[in-house]
């Protein structure tokens, strides 16, 4: 039985797509699933660094597509018993063989329960190649005008390339900023984009710590709980969206922070 394939894409870079790809994989692996991650950000790969395995990469996706090795030979062991197929770091990113990638993904689906594709930011060949694989898709956006406009364009192109209708994941949201009108509420993002909302991942220091320490995001932090809830809702759309606002630290939900000089007074 073939495993499931899931692509994470975004209209622009910097919205947390690669961190979330690693986090999705880590959560699935913690449940006993066999997980393979494929980095499609050709020329500017980053998933290997997010997992702390950059020094172990001997072969990459380009070597597989060029016939220099098999997909199994190129896989690198990553934390949580995951496996990573790294993107090609050099050469023109527009040389990605879409038909060849589809065969590689089909091969991996025979060996793994989940194959996660981390597409490149934007709508280049990594994006169109992922759409050609016939995978499920999650569109990742932050709740601001620039990211929403870009992901709207990407989602429309994804479906024109015969990709499945994507779900929406809102990342790096802060309840205080939503109340102040600086960010949109998740439901507003979903309405504007006309996409089903599968998850909400709040702004969280632990997510940045995971990124800087080159480890996948796991545990009970607000961001990790958001990832877990998103996976639950992907499998069961009727599952309840978690209370992401209540999960944020108190310092993030206070209307005003105490000025620094007042904290030091009397010391």
N, C-alpha and C positions, 0 to 999 in steps of 0.2 A: 504494500500500500504506500502510495506516495505521500510525502510530508507536505505541510502547508508552506506557502511562500508569501511573505509579507514585505512590501516595500515601504520605506519611510521617505517622503519627499517634502521639500519646502520650496517656496518661491524664491527665497533668498537665503544667504548664509547667515550664521550667527543666531539662529533661533533655537539651537540645542538639538538638532536632528541626530547628530552622531552620538552625543551623550545618551539620548533616548534609545537609539538602536542598541547600544551596549547594555543599557538598563533592561530593555525588553528581553534581550537574550539571556541576561543573568537571571531574571525572574523565572523565565521558562525553564532554564537549566536547573534552577533550585527545586523545581517541581518534578525533576526526573526526566525532562524532555531532552532529546538529543538535538542540539542547536548548532547550526552553521551560520556564520555572519559573512557577508560578501560586501566589500567596500568597492563602490562604483565611482568614487571621486577620483577618477584617473588624473594623474599628474599632480594632485595635491592631496594625497591620502592622509587620513587622520585617525581612522578607526583602530589601527595597530597601536598608535600612541595612547588613545583613550583606554586601551586594555593593557598597556604596559608591556607589549610584546614586540616592539619595533625591532629589537636586536635579534629576534628569532626568525625574521622573515628571510627565507632563502629564495623561494620562488613566489611569483605573484600571479594575478589574474592574466596579465599580459603573456607571461610564459606559458600558461595553460592554453590560451587562445592561439599562441604561435606553435603549439605542439611540442614544446620543449619538455613538458612534464604533464602528468595527469592532475586532475583537480585534487585527488586524494594526497598526492605528493606535495602539493602546494599548501595544504591546510596546516595552520599553525595552532598548537594547543594554547587556548586562552583560559583565563580564570573561570572557575565553575564548570570545568570540563567542556566548555564551548570550543568550537573550532573556527578559525578565521582564514578567509581567503582575501589577502591584501590586494589593494589596487596597484596598478602600475604607477610608479613614482615618476618616471621620465617618459619622454616621447609625447607626441601630439595626442591630447585627450580625444580628439575627434576620430582617431583610428580604431576606436572600440568596435569590435565585430558583434553586432546585435544578435545575429543568428547563432554565432558561436556561443555567446553568453547564454542564450536560451537553452542550448544543449548542456552547458555546464550546470545551470540551475536545475534542469531536469535530472541530471546525474546526482546532484546533491540531494534532491528531494527523495530519491530512492534510498538514501543512506541516513537521512535525518528526519526528525519529526517536524522541525521548523527550519526554514531558510530565510534569513532576514537580509534584505538588501538596503544598504545605506547609499541612497542616490546622492549625486553631487548637488550643491546648491544651484538653483537656476534650472534651465530647461535644455541642457546640453545632451551629449550622447549618452552619458550615464543615466540620465532621466528617461530618455526615449527607449534605451535598451531595457530598463527595468519594466517599462510599460509593455514591451513586447513579450515579457516572460509570463504574462497572464496572471500576475500575482494580485493578492489583495493589497490595498494601499491605505496608508494613514498619512494625511496631510498635516504637517506640523507648522504651527504659526504662533507667534507671540501676539498679544491682544492690542496691536497698534496699527495705525493706518498703513504704514509702509509694508509691513509683513503681510497684512490681510490683502492688500492689493496684489502683491506678488503671488501669494498662494492661490488667489482666485484665478489668475492667469494660468498658473501651473496646473491646477485641478481641471480647468477646461481643456487644456492641451492633453492632459493624461487620458481623458475620456475620448478625445478625438483620435488618439493613438490606440484605441480599442482596449484601454486599461479598464479594470473594474471601477465602478463608482467609489471614490475614496471616502473614508471616515475622517473626521476632524479631531485633532488633539491640540488643545490650547496650552501652551507652555509658558513658564516664567510669569505667572500672573500674581498680583499682589492685591489683597482685599482693600487695603487703604488707598491704593492708586485707583482702583475701580470706583470707590466712593467719591474720590476727589475729581473724577472725570478724566483722569489721565490715561486710563486703560478701559477697554470695553469688557463687559461681562461676557463669560463664555457663551451664554445663550444668544447674546447679541451677535457674536462672531459667527455662530452657527446659522443664524437667520440671514445675516448679510451674505454669507457664502452659500446658503442653501445646501448645507451638508450636515449629515447626522453627527452629533457630538458624541465621541466615544470616550473622551477623558479630559481631565484638567490637572495640570501639574503646576503647583505653586512655586513662586520664587523661594529658594531654599539654600542656605549656606552649605548644607551637607552635599548638595548636588555639585557646587563649585569645588568643595573639598575632594569629592570623588574624581572630578575632572583633573584637578591639579595633581592628585596622587596617582593618577593613571589606573584607577580601579573602577569597575562597574558600580553603578548606584544600586545599593541594596539596603535592607534594614527597615526601620520604622519611621524614618524621617518623612516630613510632608511630601517631598518630591517622590520618594520611593513608594509611598502609599498611593500617590496619584498614578504612577506607572502600573502598580498592581491593579487598581480599580479599572484603568483603561483596558488592560488585558482581559479582565473579567467581563467587561461590557462588550468587548469584541466577540467573545464566545457566547455571551448571552445578552443581547441588546436590551432585554427587559430588566437587567440588573440595575440597581439604583446608583445614580451618580453620587459619589461620596461628598461629604461636607468639607470641601477644601478650605473654606473661609475659617471654620472653627479650628482647623488643624495648624494654621499658621501661628508662629510664636507671637506672644502678646506685643512684643516690641514692633511687630510689623502691622498690627491692627490698631494701635493707639492713634488718636487723631493728631497729637503733637508729641514729639519726643522731648524729653527733658534736656535743656541746653547743657552743653558740656561744662560750662563755667559753674553752673549750679551744682553739678555732681562733685566738683572739687572743693566747693566752699566748706570751710570748717576742718579741712584735713591738716 
